[in-house]
């Protein structure tokens, strides 16, 4: 009977040990899965941040180009304004001088 009890106890210990081993293997697999998923998320976040950084650089370049274009437009506006003022002054000067009459023109030539 003692041998039977010892055999039953040994089988019980063996089953418990196998159950613990299986449980531990399952937990290790779960931890490994979490590690893989975490690594994949890290890669995805890094790729997203790289894309965002590239977009930010592209946006900064676009803003710089637009600023340059605006400066060129302002420069052109200033030149056109100066030209318009010069044209107005020339017209004012021309209109303030008496126009030669046809006879005066013929007498000179």
C-alpha positions, 0 to 999 in steps of 0.5 A: 500500500505504501508503494501504491501511495508512493506511485500515486504521489509520484504520478501526481507530482509528475503531472503537476510538474508537466502542467507547470512546464507547459504553463511556463512554455505558454507564458514564454511563448506569450512573452516572445510574441509580445516582444515581436509585436513590440519590435514591430510597433517600434519599427512602425513608429520609427517609419512613421516618424521618418515619414513625418520628418521627411514631410516636415523637411518638404514642407519647410522647403515649400515654405522657403520657396514660397517666401522666395517667390513672395520676395520676388513679387514684392521686388517686381511690385516695387519696380513697377511702382517706380516705373509707374511713378516715372511714367506719371512724372514724364506725362506731367512734364510733357503735359506742362510744356506747350505743344508746338503748333503745326506752323511752329513745327513747319517753320523749324523744319 
